[in-house]
Amino acid sequence: MTFADNIFKENINQIMTFGCTPDNARPKYKDGTKALSKYITDVKMKFDISKGQIPITTLRPVYVKKAIEEILWIYQDQTSDLSILENRGVNWWKPWALEDNTIGQRYGRTVKNYNIVNRTLKLLEENPYNRRSIMNLWQYTDLDTPAKLPPCAYEILFDVRKVNGVVYLDGALHQRSSDFLVAGLGLNQIQYLSLQMMFAKHLGFEVGTFSWNPMNLHIYDRHFNQAHELLRRYGSNTEPKFYLDVPNETNFYDITADDFKLEDYEPDLPQLKFELAE
């Protein structure tokens, strides 16, 4: 198995063996049944990208390009208009659409509202060692406006290290909640690692470490069979390679999903299906 597969399987096993079950549940399946789960809290997973530790599972396929297109929709397009996201080939936000075909004042609209990307890049350009490079989508003014879901991945922090003359950009993604088997086995991590890579290229830095910190890491009850199937799988013995194939100091807004390369990615088949909890 890969470095990431070992970490992911360990946490699946922790949830299935020791996970708690909530007394009540907000999410429901399409048939109206409450979506109960098993969960663990305050989880940290760390990957040294400079050493080839890529946070993506090979226990099942991950839709990497669609994941990157979504992150570009949030941080480049800076909108919550689902028609723009659908033009990028991604349609998994439809259950949370409002009447205006947006997800409300969330994600990309929050990024635009507070000029989050440009302010963070400016901080890093003016003083890479400022210790204040924080991108936070949990803005209460925005959360008070109508929407069906607040941000799950809500904050990423950047910090900079210089080692033997090489400047590394490190990143840490904080999530309040993660549907582990659906989005947490590499999709959310690849998204925010992609964002970190884009920032690093814009600044002319190397990518260092990436950490993923979900507070509530859960597996829904209708995903338990898939969890056991993933625990039986071995994945690949080859570490995938993931990189951004553009020159240093390429402008952040000029980078596209096609600029990212994923090589030696050999996930186990067949793909697993999951009933979405909304």
Backbone bond lengths (Angstrom), bond angles and torsions (degrees), N, CA, C in turn:
res aa  C-N    CA-C-N  psi(-1)  N-CA   C-N-CA  omega(-1)  CA-C   N-CA-C  phi
1 M - - - 1.461 - - 1.526 110.23 -
2 T 1.323 115.39 161.24 1.452 120.37 178.09 1.529 110.21 -81.73
3 F 1.331 115.34 171.00 1.464 121.07 177.15 1.525 110.25 -56.46
4 A 1.341 116.95 -46.26 1.464 120.68 -178.68 1.525 111.76 -67.69
5 D 1.330 117.60 -40.18 1.474 120.16 -179.03 1.523 111.35 -58.83
6 N 1.317 116.46 -41.46 1.464 119.63 178.74 1.522 111.68 -61.19
7 I 1.334 116.43 -43.72 1.464 120.03 178.53 1.521 110.82 -65.39
8 F 1.321 117.52 -44.91 1.460 121.10 -178.07 1.528 110.99 -63.90
9 K 1.337 117.08 -44.23 1.462 119.62 -179.74 1.524 111.66 -64.95
10 E 1.314 116.58 -37.51 1.465 119.82 177.63 1.523 110.69 -60.18
11 N 1.323 116.98 -40.60 1.462 120.33 -178.72 1.523 112.07 -76.68
12 I 1.325 118.66 -33.73 1.470 120.23 172.65 1.527 109.18 -59.98
13 N 1.326 115.83 -45.84 1.459 120.15 -179.89 1.530 111.31 -63.43
14 Q 1.330 117.53 -39.95 1.463 120.99 177.68 1.532 110.82 -60.38
15 I 1.325 115.81 -44.11 1.468 119.45 -179.57 1.522 110.81 -65.73
16 M 1.319 117.42 -47.46 1.465 120.40 -175.56 1.524 112.17 -69.54
17 T 1.333 117.36 -28.19 1.465 121.36 -177.36 1.521 112.43 -91.17
18 F 1.330 116.34 -42.89 1.466 119.97 -171.71 1.529 113.64 -119.93
19 G 1.333 117.97 -0.01 1.450 120.77 -174.45 1.515 114.06 -62.41
20 C 1.328 115.36 146.95 1.465 122.28 175.80 1.526 109.45 -87.02
21 T 1.329 115.67 159.21 1.458 121.90 175.42 1.522 108.45 -118.25
22 P 1.341 118.97 129.96 1.464 120.40 -178.06 1.527 111.21 -68.32
23 D 1.341 116.06 151.03 1.461 120.48 176.31 1.520 111.35 -69.87
24 N 1.322 116.47 -26.12 1.456 121.52 179.47 1.522 107.38 -143.07
25 A 1.304 117.67 167.54 1.460 120.64 -178.35 1.519 109.62 -143.83
26 R 1.328 116.27 135.75 1.458 121.23 174.35 1.523 112.59 -80.71
27 P 1.363 119.37 -46.11 1.466 119.20 -175.55 1.527 111.86 -67.19
28 K 1.346 114.39 153.19 1.460 121.58 175.97 1.520 109.40 -134.37
29 Y 1.334 115.29 152.65 1.458 120.30 170.48 1.529 108.83 -80.27
30 K 1.331 116.24 170.59 1.462 119.90 -176.32 1.521 112.92 -61.04
31 D 1.349 117.69 -26.04 1.463 120.15 179.38 1.527 112.38 -82.69
32 G 1.335 117.03 3.14 1.457 121.20 177.31 1.514 114.90 92.49
33 T 1.331 118.38 -7.92 1.465 121.77 178.70 1.527 110.30 -70.44
34 K 1.328 116.27 137.43 1.456 119.63 177.36 1.528 110.60 -63.39
35 A 1.308 115.61 136.91 1.463 121.51 -178.51 1.527 109.26 -93.25
36 L 1.325 115.39 92.67 1.464 119.92 177.25 1.532 109.68 -78.72
37 S 1.299 116.44 164.43 1.456 119.95 -176.70 1.517 110.53 -149.87
38 K 1.327 114.57 166.46 1.455 122.06 163.17 1.524 106.47 -107.43
39 Y 1.346 116.16 142.94 1.458 117.37 -176.44 1.524 111.70 -149.81
40 I 1.331 114.46 155.86 1.456 122.82 169.01 1.526 106.97 -122.74
41 T 1.339 116.84 163.08 1.457 119.69 -174.65 1.521 112.46 -122.89
42 D 1.330 113.67 158.46 1.468 122.60 172.13 1.527 111.67 55.55
43 V 1.325 115.65 61.51 1.464 122.39 -175.88 1.533 109.43 -99.29
44 K 1.323 117.16 143.11 1.462 121.39 176.22 1.514 109.87 -132.89
45 M 1.321 115.89 128.00 1.461 121.82 174.85 1.523 107.58 -126.64
46 K 1.328 116.58 131.66 1.466 120.29 -175.55 1.525 110.04 -125.31
47 F 1.334 115.30 136.28 1.455 122.68 -177.39 1.531 108.95 -128.82
48 D 1.313 116.88 131.63 1.463 121.13 176.17 1.527 107.53 -94.90
49 I 1.315 115.39 98.02 1.465 120.61 -175.84 1.525 110.47 -64.19
50 S 1.322 116.75 -33.29 1.468 120.38 179.84 1.521 112.12 -64.29
51 K 1.352 116.45 -17.97 1.465 121.13 177.52 1.526 112.03 -105.07
52 G 1.324 117.24 10.84 1.460 120.89 175.65 1.513 114.97 83.76
53 Q 1.327 118.35 18.14 1.468 121.54 179.83 1.531 108.79 -90.08
54 I 1.324 116.37 91.10 1.464 121.74 -173.45 1.534 109.77 -91.87
55 P 1.334 118.65 128.24 1.471 121.50 -175.07 1.527 113.29 -82.85
56 I 1.321 115.84 67.30 1.461 120.81 177.43 1.517 108.24 -140.66
57 T 1.313 117.06 138.52 1.456 119.58 -179.51 1.522 111.96 -80.89
58 T 1.328 115.87 149.44 1.468 120.79 166.92 1.527 109.91 -109.94
59 L 1.328 117.46 9.85 1.464 121.23 178.00 1.523 111.33 -74.49
60 R 1.320 116.09 -21.22 1.462 122.98 172.27 1.527 107.37 -158.71
61 P 1.328 118.50 159.64 1.468 119.74 -179.40 1.527 112.03 -67.34
62 V 1.321 115.76 145.71 1.462 123.77 174.96 1.531 107.63 -118.54
63 Y 1.320 116.29 135.28 1.466 121.68 -177.69 1.528 109.67 -82.29
64 V 1.306 115.22 80.90 1.464 121.62 -169.56 1.522 112.00 -66.57
65 K 1.332 118.14 -46.63 1.462 119.11 -176.19 1.522 110.82 -63.71
66 K 1.332 117.33 -42.42 1.462 119.55 178.60 1.527 110.75 -63.44
67 A 1.322 116.46 -37.68 1.465 120.11 177.97 1.522 110.79 -61.31
68 I 1.337 116.63 -41.93 1.459 120.12 179.89 1.526 110.37 -69.43
69 E 1.336 117.21 -40.31 1.466 119.40 178.38 1.528 110.57 -59.02
70 E 1.326 117.31 -37.22 1.462 119.81 178.92 1.527 110.62 -65.67
71 I 1.320 117.69 -41.87 1.468 119.77 -178.78 1.528 110.42 -68.16
72 L 1.337 117.89 -32.16 1.462 120.61 175.65 1.529 110.61 -69.05
73 W 1.316 116.31 -36.25 1.482 121.28 175.53 1.531 110.92 -59.68
74 I 1.329 115.81 -40.59 1.463 119.96 -178.42 1.521 111.37 -74.17
75 Y 1.345 117.84 -48.18 1.465 120.50 -167.47 1.523 114.31 -102.39
76 Q 1.334 118.72 -17.96 1.468 120.33 172.72 1.529 110.93 -100.30
77 D 1.337 117.26 -54.47 1.465 120.39 179.23 1.525 111.31 -68.63
78 Q 1.329 116.32 -32.73 1.466 122.97 177.21 1.528 111.33 53.32
79 T 1.335 114.09 56.25 1.449 121.54 -178.82 1.517 108.86 -145.99
80 S 1.328 116.36 162.64 1.469 119.98 170.61 1.522 110.82 -114.94
81 D 1.324 116.92 16.13 1.460 123.41 178.57 1.535 108.81 -72.60
82 L 1.329 115.67 116.02 1.466 119.55 -175.49 1.525 112.79 -71.62
83 S 1.313 118.65 -21.76 1.466 119.36 177.88 1.532 110.04 -65.90
84 I 1.328 116.93 -34.59 1.471 120.49 177.72 1.523 109.92 -69.39
85 L 1.333 116.57 -40.06 1.464 119.94 177.12 1.524 111.18 -65.93
86 E 1.336 116.89 -40.33 1.464 120.23 179.29 1.520 111.33 -65.15
87 N 1.332 116.95 -32.81 1.470 119.87 174.67 1.520 111.55 -64.83
88 R 1.320 116.00 -21.74 1.468 121.09 174.98 1.537 111.61 -86.74
89 G 1.331 116.79 0.75 1.457 120.62 175.58 1.514 115.28 90.88
90 V 1.350 117.14 15.91 1.463 121.22 -176.75 1.530 108.79 -119.41
91 N 1.345 116.54 126.74 1.471 119.15 -177.45 1.524 113.10 -130.04
92 W 1.346 117.71 15.21 1.471 118.19 -173.85 1.529 113.56 -79.57
93 W 1.349 118.73 -0.99 1.463 120.70 177.53 1.535 112.52 -89.52
94 K 1.325 118.70 -1.33 1.460 120.80 -173.93 1.530 114.40 -55.23
95 P 1.347 119.93 -38.80 1.474 118.55 -179.57 1.526 113.81 -61.62
96 W 1.328 118.37 -18.93 1.464 121.19 -177.35 1.532 112.31 -106.21
97 A 1.354 117.17 12.33 1.457 120.94 -178.11 1.530 111.22 -71.05
98 L 1.327 115.27 141.69 1.453 121.90 171.23 1.534 108.97 -90.93
99 E 1.328 117.22 178.88 1.462 120.71 -176.49 1.521 112.48 -61.82
100 D 1.333 117.65 -27.13 1.462 120.58 -179.91 1.528 112.75 -88.08
101 N 1.331 116.92 11.46 1.470 123.94 -179.98 1.526 112.10 61.33
102 T 1.329 114.97 36.10 1.462 121.05 169.86 1.528 107.69 -123.43
103 I 1.332 116.31 175.20 1.472 120.48 170.89 1.528 110.32 -104.18
104 G 1.344 115.41 20.53 1.453 120.01 176.40 1.518 112.46 83.09
105 Q 1.332 114.99 -164.73 1.464 121.60 -179.22 1.528 108.49 -79.68
106 R 1.325 114.96 72.00 1.456 122.23 -175.88 1.534 109.47 -138.48
107 Y 1.300 115.53 161.91 1.462 123.67 173.64 1.533 111.90 46.43
108 G 1.333 118.52 -108.36 1.457 120.33 -173.14 1.506 114.58 -60.47
109 R 1.327 117.45 -35.05 1.464 119.58 179.29 1.530 110.92 -70.68
110 T 1.310 116.43 -30.88 1.467 119.32 173.33 1.522 110.36 -69.18
111 V 1.321 117.22 -41.59 1.464 121.06 176.88 1.519 110.33 -55.95
112 K 1.338 116.32 -46.11 1.469 120.45 -179.47 1.521 111.12 -69.72
113 N 1.320 116.74 -42.46 1.463 121.84 -175.59 1.519 112.03 -57.53
114 Y 1.347 116.67 -36.67 1.462 121.16 -177.32 1.529 112.94 -109.38
115 N 1.348 116.20 9.76 1.477 121.13 177.78 1.525 110.90 52.01
116 I 1.329 116.00 43.50 1.460 122.12 -168.41 1.529 112.80 -65.45
117 V 1.321 117.59 -44.73 1.467 120.04 -176.71 1.524 110.77 -64.76
118 N 1.324 116.62 -51.91 1.461 119.57 -175.53 1.522 111.89 -64.47
119 R 1.320 116.53 -37.43 1.461 118.88 179.78 1.529 111.07 -67.48
120 T 1.334 116.52 -38.78 1.469 119.70 -179.57 1.528 111.01 -69.39
121 L 1.333 116.61 -43.62 1.464 119.29 177.61 1.528 111.23 -61.87
122 K 1.327 116.70 -39.11 1.462 120.02 178.57 1.530 111.36 -63.15
123 L 1.335 116.27 -42.00 1.464 120.17 177.02 1.521 111.08 -58.64
124 L 1.323 116.05 -45.68 1.454 120.53 -177.74 1.529 111.95 -70.09
125 E 1.311 116.74 -32.60 1.464 120.30 177.89 1.530 110.95 -70.87
126 E 1.329 116.40 -43.25 1.459 120.24 -175.27 1.524 112.64 -75.88
127 N 1.331 116.27 -36.60 1.471 120.98 178.17 1.527 108.66 -154.06
128 P 1.334 117.04 92.25 1.471 119.52 -178.04 1.522 113.51 -56.92
129 Y 1.324 117.51 -24.50 1.462 121.57 -174.87 1.533 112.04 -99.09
130 N 1.330 117.14 28.94 1.464 121.10 -171.55 1.524 114.33 -74.85
131 R 1.329 119.28 -21.58 1.474 124.96 179.26 1.536 112.97 63.75
132 R 1.335 115.91 21.69 1.464 120.40 179.67 1.519 112.07 -130.68
133 S 1.323 116.68 19.61 1.471 120.69 -176.29 1.532 109.27 -85.52
134 I 1.321 115.03 85.20 1.466 122.58 -173.12 1.519 109.09 -124.95
135 M 1.333 116.33 128.90 1.461 121.84 175.97 1.524 107.93 -114.08
136 N 1.319 116.45 108.76 1.465 121.57 -171.56 1.526 109.99 -121.36
137 L 1.335 116.43 122.12 1.461 122.33 179.87 1.522 112.82 -94.87
138 W 1.341 117.64 -0.90 1.464 121.39 -178.23 1.532 107.80 -89.24
139 Q 1.323 115.47 75.32 1.460 122.56 -177.68 1.526 108.59 -106.17
140 Y 1.331 117.24 116.09 1.458 121.21 -170.33 1.520 112.91 -63.92
141 T 1.318 118.17 -32.22 1.463 119.39 176.72 1.522 110.41 -60.67
142 D 1.318 116.63 -42.00 1.460 120.68 177.92 1.534 111.32 -70.89
143 L 1.325 116.88 -39.35 1.454 120.48 -177.74 1.531 112.29 -66.42
144 D 1.337 117.20 -20.49 1.462 120.69 177.58 1.526 112.55 -77.15
145 T 1.322 117.85 -9.10 1.463 121.26 178.50 1.528 109.75 -90.15
146 P 1.355 118.04 157.44 1.467 121.15 -174.46 1.530 113.40 -63.16
147 A 1.321 115.88 135.00 1.463 123.68 173.60 1.516 107.43 -171.36
148 K 1.329 115.98 162.04 1.462 120.29 -177.76 1.524 113.52 -92.01
149 L 1.334 117.01 -13.07 1.464 118.89 -175.71 1.523 110.15 -155.57
150 P 1.333 117.69 130.03 1.466 119.81 171.66 1.527 109.56 -79.22
151 P 1.340 117.97 165.69 1.466 119.97 -178.10 1.533 111.89 -59.84
152 C 1.330 115.50 137.32 1.469 121.11 172.43 1.528 109.14 -87.40
153 A 1.333 116.12 -58.28 1.468 120.72 170.99 1.522 106.09 -83.82
154 Y 1.328 117.22 104.57 1.458 119.17 -167.35 1.524 114.42 -113.57
155 E 1.335 118.61 -12.57 1.461 118.14 -174.67 1.521 110.96 -153.54
156 I 1.323 115.40 136.83 1.456 119.96 169.51 1.530 108.33 -130.28
157 L 1.327 115.32 134.32 1.464 122.97 178.53 1.524 108.74 -110.70
158 F 1.321 115.84 139.94 1.454 121.63 176.57 1.521 109.80 -116.82
159 D 1.315 115.45 145.34 1.460 120.94 171.89 1.522 107.86 -144.93
160 V 1.327 115.31 160.25 1.464 121.00 -171.36 1.520 110.05 -123.84
161 R 1.342 115.56 138.12 1.459 122.17 175.23 1.530 108.86 -128.29
162 K 1.319 116.18 145.34 1.461 120.51 169.75 1.517 108.16 -114.21
163 V 1.332 116.26 121.25 1.461 122.77 -178.12 1.524 108.18 -127.00
164 N 1.320 116.11 118.19 1.466 121.45 -179.60 1.528 111.62 51.66
165 G 1.316 115.28 39.73 1.455 120.83 177.11 1.515 115.60 85.34
166 V 1.335 117.09 -6.34 1.467 121.32 179.87 1.527 109.14 -98.42
167 V 1.337 116.72 130.21 1.455 121.73 -179.65 1.529 108.93 -94.94
168 Y 1.333 115.94 121.99 1.459 122.17 -179.36 1.526 110.51 -110.50
169 L 1.323 115.90 137.71 1.465 122.17 171.63 1.524 108.24 -100.09
170 D 1.329 116.94 118.27 1.456 123.31 176.63 1.531 109.32 -100.92
171 G 1.336 116.02 152.27 1.459 120.21 -179.60 1.514 111.78 -140.08
172 A 1.333 115.75 150.43 1.467 121.63 176.62 1.517 108.78 -137.34
173 L 1.330 116.66 120.28 1.463 123.02 179.02 1.521 109.83 -96.83
174 H 1.322 116.39 126.52 1.460 122.58 175.70 1.519 109.95 -106.17
175 Q 1.329 116.22 131.48 1.460 122.08 175.74 1.519 109.58 -124.99
176 R 1.328 116.31 138.74 1.460 119.38 175.74 1.524 109.99 -75.15
177 S 1.344 116.42 -27.23 1.459 121.25 -172.75 1.514 109.29 -157.52
178 S 1.338 116.97 143.87 1.465 120.47 176.75 1.515 111.07 -143.00
179 D 1.333 115.44 122.67 1.464 123.26 169.72 1.531 105.46 -75.62
180 F 1.319 116.60 92.76 1.462 122.64 -161.77 1.524 113.26 -56.83
181 L 1.325 117.84 -49.75 1.455 119.60 -172.33 1.520 113.26 -76.90
182 V 1.327 117.37 -20.10 1.467 120.89 -178.63 1.527 111.00 -89.61
183 A 1.336 117.42 -56.63 1.463 120.98 -175.45 1.519 113.61 -113.15
184 G 1.329 117.43 -11.00 1.453 120.29 -171.58 1.509 116.17 -96.34
185 L 1.331 118.39 1.08 1.468 120.76 -179.85 1.527 111.59 -98.44
186 G 1.319 115.48 31.26 1.453 118.84 176.46 1.506 114.42 131.23
187 L 1.323 118.80 -24.46 1.456 119.96 -175.84 1.522 111.07 -67.02
188 N 1.330 118.26 -56.72 1.467 120.12 179.27 1.522 111.57 -62.99
189 Q 1.314 117.09 -37.08 1.460 119.66 -178.97 1.532 111.31 -66.99
190 I 1.334 116.51 -44.56 1.465 119.89 178.30 1.519 110.49 -63.26
191 Q 1.326 116.99 -36.59 1.461 119.70 178.22 1.527 111.31 -58.14
192 Y 1.316 116.22 -52.76 1.457 119.30 -174.37 1.524 112.72 -80.61
193 L 1.322 117.11 -23.54 1.463 118.75 168.40 1.530 109.18 -66.19
194 S 1.330 117.50 -38.55 1.466 121.01 176.74 1.522 110.55 -60.27
195 L 1.329 116.00 -44.09 1.460 120.04 177.73 1.533 110.96 -61.38
196 Q 1.331 116.14 -42.62 1.460 120.74 177.70 1.533 110.71 -61.90
197 M 1.339 116.86 -41.74 1.460 120.76 178.21 1.525 111.38 -63.09
198 M 1.339 116.27 -39.00 1.463 120.29 179.13 1.527 110.99 -64.98
199 F 1.324 116.45 -42.82 1.458 120.20 176.97 1.528 110.42 -62.31
200 A 1.336 116.00 -43.90 1.462 119.89 -179.02 1.532 111.24 -61.66
201 K 1.324 117.01 -42.99 1.465 120.12 178.63 1.525 110.97 -64.52
202 H 1.327 116.44 -43.15 1.466 121.35 178.55 1.532 110.96 -56.76
203 L 1.323 115.35 -39.47 1.467 121.56 -175.37 1.528 113.25 -89.13
204 G 1.332 117.22 -15.57 1.456 120.58 -176.07 1.511 113.30 82.26
205 F 1.344 117.66 24.72 1.461 122.74 179.83 1.528 110.09 -101.53
206 E 1.332 115.98 169.70 1.453 122.56 169.93 1.531 108.92 -94.76
207 V 1.323 116.46 157.83 1.466 121.04 177.10 1.519 108.74 -88.90
208 G 1.329 116.13 128.92 1.462 120.96 -178.74 1.515 112.50 -100.28
209 T 1.327 117.15 -106.10 1.462 121.27 -178.51 1.523 110.55 -103.65
210 F 1.331 114.43 154.18 1.465 121.71 174.43 1.523 107.51 -130.92
211 S 1.335 115.82 128.30 1.466 121.10 178.79 1.521 109.81 -117.04
212 W 1.327 115.15 145.73 1.471 121.69 177.25 1.521 107.88 -122.16
213 N 1.339 115.70 124.96 1.459 121.15 -172.67 1.531 111.02 -129.23
214 P 1.331 118.58 82.13 1.466 120.19 174.46 1.527 110.76 -83.03
215 M 1.325 116.87 135.01 1.462 120.10 177.67 1.517 110.96 -76.89
216 N 1.346 116.44 -44.33 1.468 121.18 178.25 1.521 107.70 -119.57
217 L 1.327 116.16 108.88 1.462 122.06 -179.48 1.514 107.57 -107.65
218 H 1.340 117.04 112.80 1.461 119.76 -169.18 1.522 112.95 -130.10
219 I 1.327 113.40 157.92 1.462 122.74 172.32 1.523 107.06 -126.09
220 Y 1.330 116.84 124.03 1.466 121.00 -178.86 1.525 111.55 -71.95
221 D 1.339 114.95 153.12 1.471 119.59 -174.13 1.528 112.72 -61.83
222 R 1.319 117.62 -30.08 1.470 119.44 178.03 1.527 112.29 -83.82
223 H 1.324 116.22 8.03 1.468 121.90 174.82 1.529 111.81 -112.91
224 F 1.323 117.20 4.34 1.466 119.62 -176.12 1.528 111.89 -62.49
225 N 1.324 117.50 -40.80 1.468 119.87 179.49 1.526 110.90 -62.20
226 Q 1.325 115.84 -40.68 1.467 119.38 178.14 1.529 110.75 -65.73
227 A 1.338 116.60 -35.46 1.468 119.87 177.69 1.521 110.63 -61.05
228 H 1.328 116.75 -45.09 1.470 120.10 179.04 1.524 111.22 -65.44
229 E 1.330 116.66 -35.35 1.461 119.79 177.13 1.528 110.32 -64.93
230 L 1.321 117.83 -42.75 1.464 120.80 178.56 1.528 111.63 -63.36
231 L 1.312 116.73 -36.32 1.464 119.98 178.17 1.531 111.43 -66.84
232 R 1.327 117.27 -25.49 1.477 120.43 178.43 1.524 112.48 -81.50
233 R 1.311 116.84 -18.39 1.459 120.13 -176.14 1.531 111.34 -82.44
234 Y 1.329 115.62 156.28 1.464 121.26 -178.58 1.520 112.99 -107.83
235 G 1.337 117.84 -17.51 1.449 119.30 -178.46 1.512 112.26 67.96
236 S 1.321 115.49 -158.18 1.457 121.98 -175.52 1.523 111.04 -101.24
237 N 1.330 115.88 149.94 1.461 120.68 172.76 1.529 111.93 -89.46
238 T 1.337 115.93 -1.97 1.459 121.48 -179.24 1.522 109.77 -104.31
239 E 1.327 116.14 125.28 1.467 119.91 176.88 1.534 109.01 -72.09
240 P 1.343 118.08 125.81 1.458 119.17 176.78 1.527 111.76 -66.57
241 K 1.305 114.89 155.55 1.463 121.15 175.47 1.523 107.72 -111.80
242 F 1.331 115.97 129.71 1.466 121.59 -179.23 1.515 107.98 -133.50
243 Y 1.335 116.34 124.38 1.460 119.07 -176.85 1.523 110.30 -153.69
244 L 1.318 114.44 165.13 1.459 122.67 179.97 1.519 108.12 -106.73
245 D 1.327 115.87 116.20 1.459 121.83 -171.00 1.529 111.03 -96.75
246 V 1.337 115.01 66.52 1.468 121.30 173.37 1.525 107.82 -138.18
247 P 1.324 117.69 159.50 1.477 119.72 179.14 1.526 111.82 -66.91
248 N 1.326 116.13 155.39 1.460 120.36 171.25 1.520 110.40 -57.95
249 E 1.337 114.47 146.81 1.461 123.93 179.66 1.528 112.62 68.44
250 T 1.349 116.71 22.57 1.467 120.12 168.37 1.519 108.32 -69.74
251 N 1.329 116.22 133.31 1.460 120.04 -178.24 1.526 111.21 -59.45
252 F 1.320 115.78 135.00 1.462 122.14 -177.46 1.530 111.89 -50.55
253 Y 1.322 117.00 -42.60 1.463 120.99 -173.87 1.520 113.40 -78.16
254 D 1.328 117.55 -7.14 1.462 120.93 179.20 1.533 112.49 -94.16
255 I 1.312 118.30 -6.89 1.464 122.35 -176.50 1.519 109.54 -82.03
256 T 1.329 116.75 137.42 1.464 122.65 -179.79 1.526 110.46 -118.55
257 A 1.324 115.35 168.00 1.460 120.25 178.34 1.528 111.24 -62.45
258 D 1.326 117.19 -30.94 1.466 120.43 -179.35 1.525 112.47 -69.99
259 D 1.322 117.46 -14.12 1.467 120.58 179.02 1.533 112.28 -77.99
260 F 1.320 116.96 -13.48 1.460 120.86 178.98 1.527 110.08 -88.90
261 K 1.327 115.89 138.87 1.462 121.15 -178.59 1.531 109.76 -121.91
262 L 1.324 115.40 131.15 1.464 122.25 174.66 1.515 107.36 -119.93
263 E 1.333 116.30 117.35 1.459 121.25 -176.62 1.525 110.32 -123.25
264 D 1.320 115.19 156.45 1.472 122.66 179.00 1.522 111.68 56.68
265 Y 1.331 115.73 34.28 1.462 120.74 179.09 1.527 108.16 -96.99
266 E 1.335 115.99 110.66 1.465 122.13 -174.12 1.527 109.80 -127.24
267 P 1.336 117.32 74.22 1.471 120.38 -176.83 1.520 112.10 -74.09
268 D 1.332 115.03 153.28 1.457 120.82 175.55 1.528 110.79 -68.52
269 L 1.305 115.28 145.66 1.466 122.90 175.56 1.529 108.36 -120.36
270 P 1.341 117.91 158.78 1.461 126.43 4.97 1.519 112.02 -80.44
271 Q 1.338 114.52 165.85 1.463 120.15 172.55 1.526 108.94 -64.38
272 L 1.305 116.76 148.97 1.458 121.50 178.61 1.533 109.50 -98.70
273 K 1.318 116.19 149.46 1.460 121.20 177.64 1.521 109.98 -107.43
274 F 1.333 115.15 143.95 1.471 120.56 -177.30 1.525 109.14 -131.88
275 E 1.308 116.11 132.62 1.455 121.22 174.03 1.517 108.36 -77.75
276 L 1.332 116.03 124.61 1.466 120.27 -174.57 1.514 111.34 -75.59
277 A 1.319 116.25 134.84 1.462 122.80 173.05 1.518 107.88 -99.88
278 E 1.339 115.76 127.61 1.479 119.92 -174.75 1.522 109.67 -113.38
